Amino acid sequence: VIGSVAIVGAGPGDPELLTLRAVRRLAAAEVVLHDALVAPQVLALAPQARRIDVGKRAAGRRTEQVVIERLLIRLARRGQRVVRLKGGDPFIFGRGGEEALALAAAGVPFEIVPGLSSALAGPALCGIPLTHRGVSAALVVVSGHDLGAAQQVLAPLLPGSATIVVLMGRERRVELAQLLLRCGWSAQTAAAVVQSASLPSQSEWRGSLSELAEPQLRSQLDPAAPSLLVIGEAVAMAATQATAVGEKIAA
Amino acid sequence: VIGSVAIVGAGPGDPELLTLRAVRRLAAAEVVLHDALVAPQVLALAPQARRIDVGKRAAGRRTEQVVIERLLIRLARRGQRVVRLKGGDPFIFGRGGEEALALAAAGVPFEIVPGLSSALAGPALCGIPLTHRGVSAALVVVSGHDLGAAQQVLAPLLPGSATIVVLMGRERRVELAQLLLRCGWSAQTAAAVVQSASLPSQSEWRGSLSELAEPQLRSQLDPAAPSLLVIGEAVAMAATQATAVGEKIAA
């Protein structure tokens, strides 16, 4: 009997932001292979499962992608119900596509369970709309981990024509903000940095594009927290009350 | 006693793709103001609530945005627990930002509950990754309802440099695909149309950009279904098995 693999998006971190389907797959899992960024509270939803941390960190321990794929296939062939749990959504900067192809090639039954990407949920939890009528009607998402691709997409944009989200953007903040300024974006363009979106430690910096480009902003940011940049006039339309009041409503 | 408003993303349609928080807010709601596209199975999660359909349709009945905002404020001031339920995510082409600003200005407590946008979940449910290592490392999302903004963002893109998703794209399919071809995108670029993402009626067309640009493709598409276009080489990396096997796993 062959098992199966569910490639599941864990969302930005808060377990309440998992989908019902993700919760069901976790509850039924026999093995969970998870990334380093998946929160312990999310893993707690699979109490019976064996957990394997295959988190790829920038430095330190690191499991090769091909090793992860072979492990998924081997576990499924042993008849296990496997959940491959990824922070955010598995199909946006999650390499879920590579794993899906490997499983398909091996004839292993699999499914994709989409999750909330922090690219969208992070700004929303800070009250920042990604589109806003008369202000922005387009969204561009890039990753700070692939600077070349980010530059290639951002440089030709008509200044102000889209809201830009840079996932894992903290380390590339200065060069990407300076690139936009060189490309004609107004120094006054609204910008934000969202860190640890949805977690109790969530924090937010808000300012202008020229402030975002300043190296010394670094001292105000947590160097260890997952960070995303949001750039564009839609950021100025944020209803700042949202997060605090959300907590009150939830309480 | 003042009530509150939760601006909740209902996801693409399948109730299993709601977040836990969305389900909790619906269960506790006294009034639900919802869009036309929200599925009946999702509304069924708020069995005790009064339901008000404020769906804005392209033709036919239509509630003005300002009327919706006034209604939210009035209901909250009467002490009601209100859920404002929107298809997908409320902050991406959902006008949630406008409603949040109106509530903030009126001093009404509110929160944002992000939902799965069909821009990301739709392709994922068809096995289509939006980014793929070595293939695409950027995502651009526009709406067919704002053709000018879409053209402004898409025209300057370096051909092939991003995966493009056009929400509500069916009616603008030919002109946007032709625009990309004129701008130098390869006729062989992979493309897809996803209709009724996540619903039992979900369907998918897959082909090339030049085929997407052909008017006669219309006969293969459901003219009434919500439709999104996906364009870019990442579409060619789709693991086509995903949906069917997902159903098997779920059964």
Chai-1 contact restraints between the chains, C-beta under 6 A:
chainA,res_idxA,chainB,res_idxB,connection_type,confidence,min_distance_angstrom,max_distance_angstrom,comment,restraint_id
A,S4,B,I249,contact,1.0,0.0,6.0,A-B,restraint_1
A,E16,B,L20,contact,1.0,0.0,6.0,A-B,restraint_2
A,E16,B,R21,contact,1.0,0.0,6.0,A-B,restraint_3
A,L17,B,T19,contact,1.0,0.0,6.0,A-B,restraint_4
A,L18,B,L20,contact,1.0,0.0,6.0,A-B,restraint_5
A,T19,B,L17,contact,1.0,0.0,6.0,A-B,restraint_6
A,T19,B,T19,contact,1.0,0.0,6.0,A-B,restraint_7
A,L20,B,E16,contact,1.0,0.0,6.0,A-B,restraint_8
A,L20,B,L18,contact,1.0,0.0,6.0,A-B,restraint_9
A,R21,B,E16,contact,1.0,0.0,6.0,A-B,restraint_10
A,D89,B,L120,contact,1.0,0.0,6.0,A-B,restraint_11
A,F91,B,A124,contact,1.0,0.0,6.0,A-B,restraint_12
A,F91,B,P129,contact,1.0,0.0,6.0,A-B,restraint_13
A,F91,B,L130,contact,1.0,0.0,6.0,A-B,restraint_14
A,I92,B,L130,contact,1.0,0.0,6.0,A-B,restraint_15
A,I92,B,T131,contact,1.0,0.0,6.0,A-B,restraint_16
A,F93,B,T131,contact,1.0,0.0,6.0,A-B,restraint_17
A,G97,B,P129,contact,1.0,0.0,6.0,A-B,restraint_18
A,G97,B,H132,contact,1.0,0.0,6.0,A-B,restraint_19
A,G97,B,M237,contact,1.0,0.0,6.0,A-B,restraint_20
A,A100,B,A239,contact,1.0,0.0,6.0,A-B,restraint_21
A,L101,B,A239,contact,1.0,0.0,6.0,A-B,restraint_22
A,A104,B,A239,contact,1.0,0.0,6.0,A-B,restraint_23
A,A104,B,Q241,contact,1.0,0.0,6.0,A-B,restraint_24
A,P109,B,V245,contact,1.0,0.0,6.0,A-B,restraint_25
A,F110,B,V245,contact,1.0,0.0,6.0,A-B,restraint_26
A,E111,B,V245,contact,1.0,0.0,6.0,A-B,restraint_27
A,E111,B,G246,contact,1.0,0.0,6.0,A-B,restraint_28
A,E111,B,I249,contact,1.0,0.0,6.0,A-B,restraint_29
A,I112,B,A124,contact,1.0,0.0,6.0,A-B,restraint_30
A,I112,B,A242,contact,1.0,0.0,6.0,A-B,restraint_31
A,P114,B,L116,contact,1.0,0.0,6.0,A-B,restraint_32
A,P114,B,A121,contact,1.0,0.0,6.0,A-B,restraint_33
A,P114,B,A124,contact,1.0,0.0,6.0,A-B,restraint_34
A,L116,B,P114,contact,1.0,0.0,6.0,A-B,restraint_35
A,S117,B,L120,contact,1.0,0.0,6.0,A-B,restraint_36
A,L120,B,D89,contact,1.0,0.0,6.0,A-B,restraint_37
A,L120,B,S117,contact,1.0,0.0,6.0,A-B,restraint_38
A,A121,B,P114,contact,1.0,0.0,6.0,A-B,restraint_39
A,A124,B,F91,contact,1.0,0.0,6.0,A-B,restraint_40
A,A124,B,I112,contact,1.0,0.0,6.0,A-B,restraint_41
A,A124,B,P114,contact,1.0,0.0,6.0,A-B,restraint_42
A,P129,B,F91,contact,1.0,0.0,6.0,A-B,restraint_43
A,P129,B,G97,contact,1.0,0.0,6.0,A-B,restraint_44
A,L130,B,F91,contact,1.0,0.0,6.0,A-B,restraint_45
A,L130,B,I92,contact,1.0,0.0,6.0,A-B,restraint_46
A,T131,B,I92,contact,1.0,0.0,6.0,A-B,restraint_47
A,T131,B,F93,contact,1.0,0.0,6.0,A-B,restraint_48
A,H132,B,G97,contact,1.0,0.0,6.0,A-B,restraint_49
A,A137,B,D146,contact,1.0,0.0,6.0,A-B,restraint_50
A,A137,B,A149,contact,1.0,0.0,6.0,A-B,restraint_51
A,A138,B,V142,contact,1.0,0.0,6.0,A-B,restraint_52
A,A138,B,A149,contact,1.0,0.0,6.0,A-B,restraint_53
A,A138,B,V153,contact,1.0,0.0,6.0,A-B,restraint_54
A,L139,B,V141,contact,1.0,0.0,6.0,A-B,restraint_55
A,V140,B,V140,contact,1.0,0.0,6.0,A-B,restraint_56
A,V141,B,L139,contact,1.0,0.0,6.0,A-B,restraint_57
A,V142,B,A138,contact,1.0,0.0,6.0,A-B,restraint_58
A,D146,B,A137,contact,1.0,0.0,6.0,A-B,restraint_59
A,A149,B,A137,contact,1.0,0.0,6.0,A-B,restraint_60
A,A149,B,A138,contact,1.0,0.0,6.0,A-B,restraint_61
A,Q152,B,L158,contact,1.0,0.0,6.0,A-B,restraint_62
A,Q152,B,S161,contact,1.0,0.0,6.0,A-B,restraint_63
A,V153,B,A138,contact,1.0,0.0,6.0,A-B,restraint_64
A,V153,B,S161,contact,1.0,0.0,6.0,A-B,restraint_65
A,V153,B,A162,contact,1.0,0.0,6.0,A-B,restraint_66
A,P156,B,P156,contact,1.0,0.0,6.0,A-B,restraint_67
A,L158,B,Q152,contact,1.0,0.0,6.0,A-B,restraint_68
A,S161,B,Q152,contact,1.0,0.0,6.0,A-B,restraint_69
A,S161,B,V153,contact,1.0,0.0,6.0,A-B,restraint_70
A,A162,B,V153,contact,1.0,0.0,6.0,A-B,restraint_71
A,M237,B,G97,contact,1.0,0.0,6.0,A-B,restraint_72
A,A239,B,A100,contact,1.0,0.0,6.0,A-B,restraint_73
A,A239,B,L101,contact,1.0,0.0,6.0,A-B,restraint_74
A,A239,B,A104,contact,1.0,0.0,6.0,A-B,restraint_75
A,Q241,B,A104,contact,1.0,0.0,6.0,A-B,restraint_76
A,A242,B,I112,contact,1.0,0.0,6.0,A-B,restraint_77
A,V245,B,P109,contact,1.0,0.0,6.0,A-B,restraint_78
A,V245,B,F110,contact,1.0,0.0,6.0,A-B,restraint_79
A,V245,B,E111,contact,1.0,0.0,6.0,A-B,restraint_80
A,G246,B,E111,contact,1.0,0.0,6.0,A-B,restraint_81
A,I249,B,S4,contact,1.0,0.0,6.0,A-B,restraint_82
A,I249,B,E111,contact,1.0,0.0,6.0,A-B,restraint_83
